[in-house]
Amino acid sequence: MDSVAIVLLMAFVANGAYMVLLDGMILGFLGKLMDRLPIWLHKPTHTCPFCMVSVYGIPLWFLLSDFPIYMLPIHLIAACGAVGIMQRSE
């Protein structure tokens, strides 16, 4: 899988997870359940799509990419940028 594809996939998964965990969405009950987590875990698990790239994107990166590990921070930053573009278009 090439860099652009993995970056976009990481961004779409994080943004999609954020959307479905909102109140009133299909997995909104999980978002409410996650509110019971310690406050420092809220952003990376369900309230900040940029932060969620680390939780949802890193496992995806390890599963689907064959890049050397030093590319992970570059892909994370790029995926956060892609999430920013997605969030601005809402």
KOLDO-761263 format. One record per residue: residue in three letters; x, y, z of N, C-alpha, C, O in turn. Coordinates in steps of 0.02 Angstrom, whole numbers, plus 50000, padded with zeros to 5 digits. Example, Ala and Ser with C-alpha at 12.3 -4.5 7.8 and 13.67 -1.06 7.14 Angstrom:
ALA506604971650390506154977550390506604983550390507124983450423 SER506424988850354506844994750357506455000250394506705005750402 
# end
This chain:
MET500434994250000500005000050000500455006250000500935006650038 ASP500305011049957500735016949953500565022050008500065021350043 SER501005026950015500935031850070500285035650069499965036450121 VAL500075037950011499455041850007498865037650029498425040050065 ALA498845031450007498285027050024498265025750099497725026050129 ILE498825024250130498825022750202498645028950242498295028450292 VAL498895034750222498735041050256497985042550252497675044150302 LEU497705041950193496985043250185496565038150223496055039950252 LEU496775031950222496405026850259496415028250334495905027550367 MET496995030050360497045031750431496595037650448496255037650499 ALA496585042650404496175048550416495435046950412495045049150454 PHE495235043050362494525041350354494275037050412493715037850435 VAL494685032350435494475028150491494395032250554493895031450590 ALA494865036650568494815040850628494215045550623493835046250672 ASN494115048650566493555053250557492885049450559492405051850588 GLY492865043650530492265039550531492095037150602491515037250622 ALA492605035150639492495033150709492225039050749491775038150790 TYR492505044850738492265050850773491525052050758491125053450803 MET491345051550694490655052950673490155048050704489625050050728 VAL490315041550702489835036650726489785036350802489315033550829 LEU490265039450838490245039550911489895045750939489815046350999 LEU489685050250895489325056250918488625054350943488345049250924 ASP488345058650987487665057651011487185057350952487225061450906 GLY486725052550954486225051950902486445047750843486035046250799 MET487075045750840487315041550786487275034250806487115032650864 ILE487435029850759487315022650770487715019750829487465015250863 LEU488305022350842488705019950899488765025250953489235025150992 GLY488285029750956488285034951006488285032351077488555035551122 PHE487985026551087487985023551154488685021751176488845022051236 LEU489125019851128489815018451146490185024851166490595024851211 GLY490015030351131490305036751150490125038751221490545041251258 LYS489495037551239489285039051308489625034451357489805036451412 LEU489715028151338490065023451380490795025451389491085024951443 MET491095027851335491795030051337491885036351380492435037851403 ASP491345040051391491375045851435491545043951507491745048251546 ARG491475037651523491655035251590492405034051597492645033151653 LEU492765034151542493485033351545493795039451580493465044651585 PRO494405038851604494735044651632494755050351581494815049151521 ILE494715056451605494655062351561495235062751511495135065151455 TRP495825060551530496395061051484496345056251426496725056751378 LEU495875051451428495775046851373495215048951326495115045851274 HIS494845054151343494275056251302494495058351232494205055951182 LYS494995062651227495195065151160495445059551115495205058951058 PRO495905055351137496145050251089495655044651074495735041151024 THR495135043851115494675038351101494035040551066493765036751026 HIS493775046751080493125048251051492925055551044492395056951017 THR493325060351066493095067351061493515071751015493305077351000 CYS494085069450992494515073650950494745069450890495165065050897 PRO494485070950830494675066850772495415067150756495695062250730 PHE495745072650772496465073050760496835068350807497295064850786 CYS496645068250870496955063950919496785056550907497175052150922 MET496195055450879495965048650866496385045150812496385039050808 VAL496735048950772497165045950721497685041450755497865036250728 SER497925043550813498435039450847498145032850872498475027650865 VAL497545032850899497245026750927496995022150872497095016050875 TYR496665024950823496355020850770496825019950710496755014950674 GLY497285024550699497715024150641498335019850649498545016450602 ILE498625019950709499245016150719499135008650711499535005450675 PRO498625005650741498524998450729498404996950655498634991850628 LEU498035001350622497905000550551498565000950511498674997050465 TRP498995005550530499635006350497500044999950504500344997650455 PHE500064997050563500454990950573500154985050536500524980650512 LEU499504984850530499174979350495499264979650419499354974550386 LEU499224985750391499184986450319499794989050283499844988350222 SER500264991950319500834994850283501454990550291501534986750338 ASP501894991350244502544987950247503104993150247503664991650227 PHE502954999050271503445004350275503885003450337503675000250385 PRO504505006150335504925005950395504605010250450504235014950436 ILE504765008650512504455011850569504565019450571504155023050598 TYR505125021750543505245029050545504755032950502504725039050507 MET504365029550461503845032950421503195034050460502775038050440 LEU503115030650517502505031250556502355038450578501795040750568 PRO502835042050607502675048950626502485053350567502055057750573 ILE502805052250511502645056150450501935054750428501555059250411 HIS501745048350428501075046450408500545048950458500005050950438 LEU500715048950522500255051550573500115058950563499545061150565 ILE500645062750551500565070050541500165071250478499725075650477 ALA500305067650425499935068450363499205066550371498765069850344 ALA499075061150409498375059150421498005064450462497415065650450 CYS498345067550510498025073050548497865078850501497345082050509 GLY498305080250455498165085550406497565083850363497155088150348 ALA497515077550343496945075350303496295075850343495775077650315 VAL496315074150407495725074850449495535082250453494935083850452 GLY496025086650458495885093750459495515096150396495045100150400 ILE495735093650340495395095350277494685092550277494215096050256 MET494595086450301493925083450305493475087450353492885088650338 GLN493735089350409493345093050459493145099950433492605102350449 ARG493575103050395493425109750369492865109550317492505114450308 SER492795103850283492285103350230491585101950257491115101750218 GLU491515100850321490855099350349490415105450351489835105050373 
# end
